[in-house]
Amino acid sequence: MRVVGCTLVSNAVRLDFPVVPAIRSILPLCDELIVNVGPSDDATLDLVLGIGDPRIRVIHGGWDRSRRERMLSIETQRALDEARGDWAVYIQADEVLHEAGIPILRDAMRDARDDPRVEGLLLDYLHFYGSFDWTATNRAWYPREVRVIRLGAGVHSFRDAQGFRVGPADRRIRARRTGAVMHHYGWARPRWALDAKLASDATLYQGREAPAAPLESLGWTYGLARFTGSHPAVAREWIQARSGPPVEFGPVRLRGQYRLILSGLIERLTGWRPFPYRHYVEV
């Protein structure tokens, strides 16, 4: 069984992406790991090459930012198109796989290899928000997503590269749960990195310049939960280097949160999340 890792990154230093922990977290699964390094005005390429693993292969895409968020799926697909094997393990530059998921995913890929119904594998998500001690859990944050896909099955990156679809009709990918856990640190970075993120996101998603005012606080959101587990071992040094004061939450405002609160109460009482948006169908 041949497994290829895929990721993409640009301006990892300026945006403070944990791309080195991200890459190292999936390397134990991979025979090869393809990194699409985009145009950067910092030392992103040196950061990736500095990992020094012979399995890492760097490619350079076009990264046409006029395509806005569609650019992310185009460049993700560029990396996937280079992959040759049975499975591709995809990771974004602000995600880190917990090491407990390595044997789980290895077994899941082996078990599903000869079952063509399974086109992808699902990972559970922890979305860190404001610091490394809090996670966001309401329905605005996806509880799981496909991060392992079967190569040669017509699976392709979709829209802003959060998920995958199949074929020209963009059919939802058929995926199986694994229980492996991905830590998402996109909103847990230092304030200066979140300022840079918001500026980058404004250009990418809205085609506009972000306000020059620095971030004062993150908006409070329903469903914040204190994290009591362990962070991935490969991310701990990166986390310890960012152990300064966390970004503060703004005041509690219920306006605009009522649907999140109602959905959360239903899920807590019944175990069912009402009408979730999914890129996948579970098999």
C-alpha positions as CSV (number, residue, x, y, z in Angstrom):
1,M,0.0,0.0,0.0
2,R,1.5,3.3,-1.1
3,V,0.4,6.5,0.7
4,V,1.2,10.0,-0.4
5,G,0.9,13.2,1.7
6,C,-0.2,16.5,0.2
7,T,-0.3,20.0,1.5
8,L,0.1,23.6,0.4
9,V,1.5,26.7,2.1
10,S,2.4,30.3,1.4
11,N,3.8,32.9,3.7
12,A,4.0,30.5,6.6
13,V,6.3,32.7,8.6
14,R,4.3,35.9,8.2
15,L,1.0,34.1,9.0
16,D,2.6,31.9,11.6
17,F,1.3,28.6,10.2
18,P,2.4,25.5,12.1
19,V,3.4,24.0,8.8
20,V,6.5,22.2,10.2
21,P,4.4,20.3,12.8
22,A,1.7,19.8,10.2
23,I,4.1,18.1,7.8
24,R,5.8,16.1,10.6
25,S,2.5,14.9,11.9
26,I,1.6,13.0,8.8
27,L,5.1,11.9,7.7
28,P,4.9,8.6,9.6
29,L,2.0,7.6,7.3
30,C,3.7,8.6,4.0
31,D,6.0,7.1,1.4
32,E,6.2,10.6,-0.2
33,L,4.9,14.0,0.9
34,I,4.2,16.7,-1.8
35,V,4.3,20.3,-0.6
36,N,2.9,23.0,-3.0
37,V,4.8,26.1,-1.9
38,G,3.3,29.3,-3.2
39,P,4.8,32.7,-3.8
40,S,6.0,34.0,-0.4
41,D,7.7,37.2,0.9
42,D,9.3,35.3,3.8
43,A,11.3,32.1,4.4
44,T,8.5,29.6,3.8
45,L,10.5,27.5,1.3
46,D,13.5,27.4,3.7
47,L,11.2,26.4,6.5
48,V,9.8,23.4,4.5
49,L,13.2,22.3,3.1
50,G,14.7,22.6,6.6
51,I,12.6,19.6,7.8
52,G,15.2,17.6,5.9
53,D,13.2,14.5,5.1
54,P,13.9,12.8,1.8
55,R,10.3,11.9,1.4
56,I,9.3,15.6,1.0
57,R,9.0,16.8,-2.6
58,V,8.4,20.5,-3.2
59,I,6.4,21.8,-6.2
60,H,5.5,25.4,-7.1
61,G,2.0,26.3,-8.4
62,G,0.6,29.3,-10.1
63,W,-1.3,30.6,-7.1
64,D,-3.5,33.0,-9.1
65,R,-5.0,35.1,-6.3
66,S,-7.5,36.6,-8.7
67,R,-9.4,33.3,-8.4
68,R,-9.9,34.1,-4.7
69,E,-10.9,31.2,-2.5
70,R,-11.1,28.9,-5.6
71,M,-7.3,29.3,-5.8
72,L,-7.0,27.1,-2.7
73,S,-8.8,24.1,-4.3
74,I,-6.8,24.6,-7.5
75,E,-3.5,24.5,-5.7
76,T,-4.6,21.6,-3.5
77,Q,-5.6,19.7,-6.6
78,R,-2.2,20.6,-8.2
79,A,-0.5,18.7,-5.3
80,L,-3.0,15.8,-5.5
81,D,-2.4,15.4,-9.2
82,E,1.2,14.7,-8.5
83,A,0.3,11.9,-6.1
84,R,0.8,8.3,-7.2
85,G,-0.4,5.5,-5.0
86,D,-3.4,4.0,-3.2
87,W,-4.3,6.9,-0.8
88,A,-3.5,10.5,-0.3
89,V,-3.4,12.1,3.2
90,Y,-4.2,15.8,3.0
91,I,-3.4,18.3,5.6
92,Q,-3.7,22.1,5.7
93,A,-0.9,24.3,7.0
94,D,-2.8,25.2,10.2
95,E,-3.7,21.6,11.1
96,V,-1.7,19.0,13.0
97,L,-2.7,15.3,13.3
98,H,-2.5,13.8,16.8
99,E,0.0,10.9,16.9
100,A,-2.7,8.6,18.3
101,G,-4.3,8.8,14.9
102,I,-1.3,7.3,13.0
103,P,-2.1,3.6,13.7
104,I,-5.9,4.3,13.4
105,L,-5.5,5.8,9.9
106,R,-2.9,3.2,8.8
107,D,-5.4,0.4,9.8
108,A,-8.3,2.2,8.2
109,M,-6.6,2.6,4.9
110,R,-5.6,-1.0,4.9
111,D,-9.1,-2.2,5.8
112,A,-10.7,0.0,3.1
113,R,-8.2,-0.6,0.4
114,D,-10.3,-3.4,-1.3
115,D,-13.7,-1.8,-0.6
116,P,-14.5,0.6,-3.5
117,R,-17.4,2.0,-1.6
118,V,-15.0,3.9,0.6
119,E,-13.5,6.9,-1.3
120,G,-12.3,8.8,1.8
121,L,-11.7,8.6,5.5
122,L,-13.0,11.1,8.1
123,L,-11.1,12.7,10.9
124,D,-12.6,14.3,14.0
125,Y,-11.7,17.9,14.5
126,L,-10.7,20.1,17.5
127,H,-11.0,23.8,16.5
128,F,-8.8,25.9,18.9
129,Y,-10.1,29.4,19.3
130,G,-8.3,32.3,20.9
131,S,-5.7,30.1,22.7
132,F,-4.6,26.5,23.0
133,D,-6.9,26.0,26.0
134,W,-10.3,26.7,24.3
135,T,-12.1,24.9,21.5
136,A,-15.1,26.1,19.4
137,T,-17.8,23.4,19.2
138,N,-21.0,25.0,17.8
139,R,-22.4,24.0,14.4
140,A,-20.5,26.8,12.6
141,W,-17.4,24.6,13.1
142,Y,-17.3,21.2,11.3
143,P,-16.9,18.3,13.7
144,R,-15.2,16.1,11.1
145,E,-13.9,16.3,7.6
146,V,-12.3,14.0,4.9
147,R,-8.5,14.2,5.1
148,V,-7.7,10.8,3.4
149,I,-8.8,10.2,-0.1
150,R,-8.6,7.2,-2.5
151,L,-6.4,8.0,-5.5
152,G,-7.7,7.2,-8.9
153,A,-11.4,7.4,-7.9
154,G,-12.1,10.8,-9.4
155,V,-11.9,12.6,-6.1
156,H,-11.1,16.3,-6.3
157,S,-10.7,19.3,-4.1
158,F,-13.8,21.4,-3.8
159,R,-14.4,25.2,-3.6
160,D,-12.2,26.6,-0.8
161,A,-10.4,23.2,-0.3
162,Q,-12.2,22.4,3.0
163,G,-13.5,19.2,1.5
164,F,-13.7,16.9,-1.5
165,R,-16.2,15.9,-4.2
166,V,-16.2,13.2,-6.8
167,G,-16.5,13.5,-10.6
168,P,-17.7,16.2,-12.9
169,A,-21.1,16.3,-11.1
170,D,-19.4,17.1,-7.7
171,R,-21.0,14.1,-6.0
172,R,-20.4,14.0,-2.3
173,I,-17.6,11.7,-1.4
174,R,-18.4,8.4,0.3
175,A,-16.4,8.3,3.5
176,R,-15.9,6.2,6.6
177,R,-15.3,7.5,10.2
178,T,-12.0,6.6,11.8
179,G,-11.8,8.4,15.1
180,A,-8.4,9.9,14.4
181,V,-8.2,13.5,15.6
182,M,-7.0,16.6,13.8
183,H,-6.1,19.7,15.8
184,H,-6.9,22.9,13.9
185,Y,-4.9,25.9,15.2
186,G,-6.0,28.5,12.6
187,W,-7.7,30.7,15.3
188,A,-5.3,30.0,18.1
189,R,-2.3,31.9,16.9
190,P,-0.8,35.1,18.5
191,R,-2.6,38.4,17.9
192,W,-0.1,39.6,15.3
193,A,-0.6,36.4,13.3
194,L,-4.4,36.7,13.5
195,D,-4.1,40.3,12.3
196,A,-2.2,39.0,9.3
197,K,-4.7,36.2,8.8
198,L,-7.7,38.6,8.8
199,A,-6.0,40.8,6.3
200,S,-5.2,37.8,4.0
201,D,-8.7,36.4,4.4
202,A,-10.3,39.7,3.5
203,T,-8.4,39.8,0.2
204,L,-8.9,36.1,-0.5
205,Y,-12.6,35.7,0.4
206,Q,-14.0,39.2,-0.1
207,G,-11.6,40.7,-2.5
208,R,-11.0,43.8,-0.3
209,E,-8.4,45.2,2.0
210,A,-8.8,44.5,5.7
211,P,-9.1,47.4,8.2
212,A,-5.8,48.7,9.4
213,A,-6.9,48.6,13.0
214,P,-5.3,45.7,14.9
215,L,-7.4,42.9,16.4
216,E,-8.6,43.9,19.9
217,S,-10.5,40.7,20.7
218,L,-12.1,37.6,19.2
219,G,-15.9,37.6,19.1
220,W,-17.5,35.5,21.8
221,T,-19.3,32.5,20.4
222,Y,-21.6,30.0,21.9
223,G,-20.2,26.5,22.6
224,L,-16.7,27.4,23.8
225,A,-15.2,24.4,25.7
226,R,-12.1,24.2,27.8
227,F,-9.5,21.8,26.3
228,T,-8.2,19.2,28.8
229,G,-6.5,16.8,26.5
230,S,-3.0,16.6,25.0
231,H,-1.7,18.4,22.1
232,P,0.2,16.5,19.3
233,A,3.8,15.9,20.4
234,V,5.2,17.4,17.2
235,A,3.3,20.7,18.0
236,R,4.3,21.1,21.6
237,E,7.5,23.1,21.0
238,W,5.6,25.4,18.5
239,I,2.8,25.9,21.2
240,Q,5.3,26.5,24.0
241,A,6.9,29.3,22.0
242,R,3.5,31.0,21.8
243,S,2.7,30.8,25.5
244,G,2.1,34.5,26.0
245,P,-1.2,36.1,26.9
246,P,-4.0,34.6,24.8
247,V,-6.3,36.7,22.6
248,E,-9.2,37.8,24.7
249,F,-12.8,37.1,23.9
250,G,-15.2,39.9,23.3
251,P,-18.3,40.5,25.5
252,V,-21.1,37.9,25.5
253,R,-23.7,38.9,22.9
254,L,-26.6,36.5,22.2
255,R,-27.8,38.5,19.2
256,G,-27.1,36.4,16.1
257,Q,-26.3,33.3,18.2
258,Y,-29.8,32.0,18.8
259,R,-29.8,29.3,16.0
260,L,-26.4,28.1,17.3
261,I,-27.7,27.9,20.8
262,L,-30.9,26.1,19.8
263,S,-28.9,23.6,17.6
264,G,-26.4,23.1,20.4
265,L,-29.1,22.4,23.0
266,I,-30.8,19.8,20.6
267,E,-27.5,18.1,20.0
268,R,-26.7,18.0,23.7
269,L,-30.1,16.5,24.6
270,T,-30.4,14.1,21.6
271,G,-26.9,13.5,20.2
272,W,-28.2,14.7,16.8
273,R,-26.9,17.8,15.1
274,P,-29.8,19.3,13.0
275,F,-29.2,19.7,9.3
276,P,-25.4,19.8,9.2
277,Y,-23.6,20.8,6.0
278,R,-21.4,18.0,4.8
279,H,-19.2,17.4,1.8
280,Y,-19.5,13.6,2.4
281,V,-21.9,10.7,2.8
282,E,-20.9,8.2,5.5
283,V,-20.6,4.5,4.5
